[in-house]
């Protein structure tokens, strides 16, 4: 990558080492990259990184490629700004890959901030779970400079099976919201159908096997099987609180561009109701349990 010094090209900064960020760190290290990470909870960074930075600025200053994986727009905006933020540590020629699911308007504001440093920002949200990260099978939805995207290819190709360049800055973020509107619709429909079959007398496991073998058997249905059938033994992959956040972003984008999203509106209302009923930190598959509870 241009701007690197050879050894530095194998060093990646990572801001945010939650479920997805932590998995990315492990994948990159297994592939021979050196990872310098920052996370507000330092122990999470220590568990997955070669070096732990004290601030986002320190992490960004240590590499030519900076990966960002944070929960929401507020966390992302905070991480970039200020004297200790990502932007303050960027060097001309470095590339920031923001994998967070955020609003296109937030990407636009960050793009302006990063441009002033001589670095390049790409919105590169991803589709796929932690297991996809571990296998290098993510799908990357990229918006921004094609030239910067090529410079970041060694990192992206380690994490992803496919990289789509969708256009200018913000297009990756918009596409991620469109994809997630489908994912959350699948989750809601699957939860409702599973409860319907159960209450009609069909055993849960049998009903799920039929869904997986039917025309409805999307990849989501297959890889979420354990979460639906054995939730007590399956790690949380994506919380219902984050589902509600996503659907708020989706509906905000829909309003801005004039797209009808009636199903997303209902799904958002139910996700918020589930979160308020105590399911906020549960996996999104717990929507089925929320429906069984009769509180929907």
C-alpha positions as CSV (number, residue, x, y, z in Angstrom):
1,X,0.0,0.0,0.0
2,X,1.3,3.5,-0.8
3,X,2.4,5.5,2.2
4,X,3.6,2.4,4.1
5,X,7.1,1.4,5.0
6,X,6.9,-2.3,4.4
7,X,6.7,-3.5,8.0
8,X,4.0,-1.0,8.6
9,X,1.9,-2.4,5.8
10,X,1.3,-5.5,7.9
11,X,0.1,-3.4,10.9
12,X,-3.6,-2.7,11.3
13,X,-5.2,-0.3,13.9
14,X,-8.5,-1.5,15.2
15,X,-10.9,0.8,17.1
16,X,-13.6,-1.2,18.8
17,X,-13.0,-4.8,19.9
18,X,-16.5,-6.0,20.6
19,X,-17.9,-9.2,19.1
20,X,-17.2,-8.3,15.5
21,X,-14.1,-6.2,16.1
22,X,-12.6,-8.8,18.3
23,X,-13.2,-11.5,15.7
24,X,-11.6,-9.3,13.1
25,X,-8.5,-8.8,15.2
26,X,-8.1,-12.6,15.7
27,X,-8.6,-13.2,12.0
28,X,-6.0,-10.6,11.0
29,X,-3.4,-11.8,13.5
30,X,-3.9,-15.4,12.3
31,X,-3.2,-14.1,8.8
32,X,0.1,-12.5,9.9
33,X,-1.0,-8.9,10.5
34,X,0.1,-7.0,13.7
35,X,-2.9,-5.5,15.4
36,X,-2.8,-2.4,17.5
37,X,-6.2,-1.9,19.2
38,X,-8.2,0.5,21.2
39,X,-11.3,-0.3,23.1
40,X,-13.0,1.7,25.9
41,X,-12.9,-1.5,28.0
42,X,-9.2,-2.1,27.8
43,X,-9.4,-5.8,28.8
44,X,-11.3,-6.6,25.6
45,X,-8.5,-5.1,23.5
46,X,-5.8,-6.9,25.5
47,X,-7.5,-10.2,24.8
48,X,-7.2,-9.9,21.0
49,X,-4.4,-7.4,20.1
50,X,-0.6,-7.4,19.8
51,X,-0.5,-3.9,21.2
52,X,-3.1,-1.9,23.1
53,X,-3.4,1.8,22.5
54,X,-4.5,4.2,25.2
55,X,-6.6,6.4,22.8
56,X,-8.1,6.1,19.4
57,X,-5.5,8.7,18.2
58,X,-2.7,6.4,19.4
59,X,-4.1,3.5,17.6
60,X,-4.7,5.4,14.3
61,X,-1.1,6.8,14.4
62,X,0.3,3.3,14.5
63,X,-0.9,2.0,11.2
64,X,-1.6,2.9,7.6
65,X,-4.9,1.0,7.7
66,X,-7.4,1.7,10.4
67,X,-10.5,-0.5,11.0
68,X,-13.4,0.9,13.0
69,X,-16.1,-1.4,14.5
70,X,-18.4,0.4,16.9
71,X,-22.0,0.1,18.0
72,X,-23.7,3.2,16.9
73,X,-23.4,6.7,15.4
74,X,-22.8,8.4,18.8
75,X,-19.9,6.0,19.6
76,X,-18.4,6.5,16.1
77,X,-18.6,10.3,16.2
78,X,-17.0,10.4,19.6
79,X,-14.2,8.1,18.5
80,X,-13.2,10.3,15.6
81,X,-13.3,13.7,17.1
82,X,-11.3,15.6,19.7
83,X,-7.6,15.7,20.6
84,X,-7.5,12.0,21.3
85,X,-9.7,10.9,18.4
86,X,-9.0,8.9,15.3
87,X,-8.7,11.9,13.0
88,X,-6.0,13.5,15.2
89,X,-3.8,10.4,14.7
90,X,-4.2,9.9,11.0
91,X,-1.3,10.3,8.6
92,X,-1.6,11.5,5.0
93,X,-2.1,8.4,2.8
94,X,-3.6,6.2,5.4
95,X,-7.0,4.5,4.9
96,X,-9.9,4.3,7.4
97,X,-12.3,1.4,6.9
98,X,-15.4,2.0,9.0
99,X,-17.3,-1.2,9.4
100,X,-19.9,0.2,11.8
101,X,-23.6,0.3,10.9
102,X,-24.3,4.0,10.9
103,X,-26.3,6.6,9.0
104,X,-25.0,7.9,5.6
105,X,-25.2,11.4,7.0
106,X,-22.8,10.4,9.8
107,X,-20.4,9.0,7.1
108,X,-20.6,12.3,5.3
109,X,-19.6,14.3,8.4
110,X,-16.7,11.9,9.2
111,X,-15.6,12.0,5.5
112,X,-15.1,15.8,5.8
113,X,-13.1,15.3,9.0
114,X,-10.9,12.6,7.7
115,X,-10.3,14.4,4.3
116,X,-8.7,17.3,6.2
117,X,-5.9,15.0,7.4
118,X,-4.9,13.8,3.9
119,X,-6.2,10.3,4.8
120,X,-9.1,8.5,3.1
121,X,-12.3,7.2,4.7
122,X,-14.3,4.3,3.3
123,X,-17.6,3.3,4.7
124,X,-17.2,-0.5,4.6
125,X,-20.0,-2.1,6.7
126,X,-20.1,-5.8,6.5
127,X,-22.8,-8.5,6.1
128,X,-22.1,-11.7,8.1
129,X,-21.8,-13.0,11.6
130,X,-18.8,-13.7,13.8
131,X,-18.4,-17.1,12.2
132,X,-18.2,-15.5,8.8
133,X,-15.3,-13.3,10.1
134,X,-13.5,-16.3,11.4
135,X,-13.8,-18.0,8.0
136,X,-12.9,-14.9,6.0
137,X,-16.3,-15.0,4.4
138,X,-17.8,-11.6,5.1
139,X,-19.4,-9.4,2.4
140,X,-18.1,-5.9,2.4
141,X,-20.3,-3.0,1.2
142,X,-17.9,-0.2,0.3
143,X,-18.5,3.5,-0.4
144,X,-15.8,6.0,-1.3
145,X,-12.6,6.2,-3.3
146,X,-11.8,3.2,-5.6
147,X,-8.1,4.0,-5.3
148,X,-8.2,3.9,-1.5
149,X,-10.2,0.7,-1.7
150,X,-7.5,-0.9,-3.7
151,X,-4.9,0.1,-1.1
152,X,-6.9,-1.5,1.6
153,X,-7.4,-4.8,-0.3
154,X,-4.9,-6.9,1.7
155,X,-6.9,-6.2,4.9
156,X,-10.3,-6.6,3.3
157,X,-9.5,-9.7,1.4
158,X,-8.4,-11.3,4.7
159,X,-11.8,-10.7,6.2
160,X,-14.1,-11.0,3.2
161,X,-15.1,-13.4,0.4
162,X,-16.7,-10.5,-1.6
163,X,-16.1,-6.8,-1.7
164,X,-18.7,-4.6,-3.5
165,X,-17.7,-1.1,-4.4
166,X,-21.1,0.6,-4.5
167,X,-20.2,4.2,-5.3
168,X,-19.4,7.4,-3.5
169,X,-19.0,7.9,0.2
170,X,-22.2,6.9,2.1
171,X,-23.3,4.3,-0.4
172,X,-21.9,1.4,1.6
173,X,-23.7,2.7,4.7
174,X,-27.0,3.0,2.8
175,X,-26.7,-0.5,1.3
176,X,-26.0,-2.0,4.8
177,X,-29.2,-0.5,6.1
178,X,-31.1,-2.0,3.1
179,X,-29.5,-5.4,3.7
180,X,-30.3,-5.2,7.4
181,X,-33.9,-4.3,6.7
182,X,-34.1,-7.8,5.0
183,X,-32.3,-9.6,7.8
184,X,-34.5,-8.1,10.5
185,X,-37.6,-8.9,8.4
186,X,-36.5,-12.5,8.1
187,X,-35.9,-12.6,11.9
188,X,-39.4,-11.3,12.6
189,X,-41.1,-13.6,10.1
190,X,-39.2,-16.6,11.2
191,X,-40.0,-15.9,14.9
192,X,-43.7,-15.5,14.2
193,X,-43.9,-18.6,12.0
194,X,-42.1,-20.7,14.5
195,X,-44.5,-19.7,17.3
196,X,-47.4,-20.2,14.9
197,X,-46.3,-23.8,14.1
198,X,-45.7,-24.6,17.8
199,X,-49.2,-23.3,18.9
200,X,-50.7,-25.4,16.1
201,X,-49.1,-28.5,17.6
202,X,-46.0,-28.9,15.5
203,X,-42.8,-29.6,17.6
204,X,-40.4,-26.7,17.4
205,X,-37.5,-28.7,16.1
206,X,-39.6,-30.3,13.3
207,X,-41.0,-26.9,12.3
208,X,-37.5,-25.4,12.0
209,X,-36.3,-28.3,9.9
210,X,-39.2,-27.7,7.5
211,X,-38.4,-24.0,7.3
212,X,-34.8,-24.8,6.5
213,X,-35.7,-27.3,3.8
214,X,-38.4,-25.1,2.2
215,X,-38.4,-22.1,-0.2
216,X,-37.9,-20.0,3.0
217,X,-34.6,-21.6,3.8
218,X,-32.3,-18.6,3.4
219,X,-28.8,-18.7,4.8
220,X,-30.0,-16.8,7.8
221,X,-32.4,-19.6,8.7
222,X,-29.6,-22.2,8.5
223,X,-26.9,-20.4,10.5
224,X,-29.4,-19.2,13.2
225,X,-30.8,-22.7,13.8
226,X,-28.9,-23.2,17.2
227,X,-29.9,-19.8,18.4
228,X,-33.6,-20.5,17.9
229,X,-33.6,-24.1,19.1
230,X,-30.9,-24.0,21.8
231,X,-30.7,-20.3,22.9
232,X,-29.3,-21.2,26.4
233,X,-26.2,-22.8,24.7
234,X,-25.6,-20.3,21.9
235,X,-23.6,-17.1,22.2
236,X,-25.3,-13.8,21.5
237,X,-24.4,-12.7,18.0
238,X,-26.5,-9.5,17.6
239,X,-28.7,-8.1,20.3
240,X,-32.3,-7.0,20.0
241,X,-31.2,-3.6,21.3
242,X,-29.0,-3.3,18.1
243,X,-31.9,-4.5,16.0
244,X,-34.0,-1.6,17.3
245,X,-31.2,0.8,16.6
246,X,-30.8,-0.5,13.1
247,X,-34.5,-0.1,12.3
248,X,-34.5,3.4,13.6
249,X,-31.6,4.2,11.1
250,X,-33.4,2.3,8.3
251,X,-36.6,4.3,8.9
252,X,-34.7,7.6,9.1
253,X,-33.1,6.8,5.7
254,X,-36.4,5.8,4.3
255,X,-38.0,9.1,5.3
256,X,-35.1,11.1,3.9
257,X,-35.2,9.4,0.5
258,X,-39.0,8.8,0.3
259,X,-39.1,5.0,0.4
260,X,-42.1,3.2,1.8
261,X,-41.1,0.9,4.6
262,X,-44.3,-0.2,6.3
263,X,-42.9,-3.6,7.3
264,X,-39.8,-2.1,8.8
265,X,-42.0,0.3,10.8
266,X,-43.8,-2.7,12.4
267,X,-40.6,-4.6,13.0
268,X,-39.0,-1.6,14.7
269,X,-42.0,-1.2,17.0
270,X,-41.8,-4.9,18.0
271,X,-38.0,-4.8,18.5
272,X,-38.3,-1.7,20.8
273,X,-41.1,-3.5,22.7
274,X,-38.9,-6.6,23.1
275,X,-36.0,-4.5,24.3
276,X,-38.2,-2.7,26.8
277,X,-39.6,-6.0,28.1
278,X,-36.1,-7.1,29.2
279,X,-34.8,-8.7,26.0
280,X,-32.4,-5.9,25.0
281,X,-29.2,-7.8,25.5
282,X,-30.6,-11.1,24.1
283,X,-29.8,-12.4,20.7
284,X,-32.2,-11.2,17.9
285,X,-33.5,-14.8,17.8
286,X,-35.1,-14.1,21.2
287,X,-37.8,-12.3,19.3
288,X,-39.5,-15.7,19.2
289,X,-39.4,-16.0,23.0
290,X,-40.8,-12.5,23.3
291,X,-43.7,-13.5,21.1
292,X,-44.3,-16.6,23.2
293,X,-44.4,-14.5,26.3
294,X,-47.6,-12.8,25.2
295,X,-46.2,-9.3,25.7
296,X,-46.0,-8.3,22.1
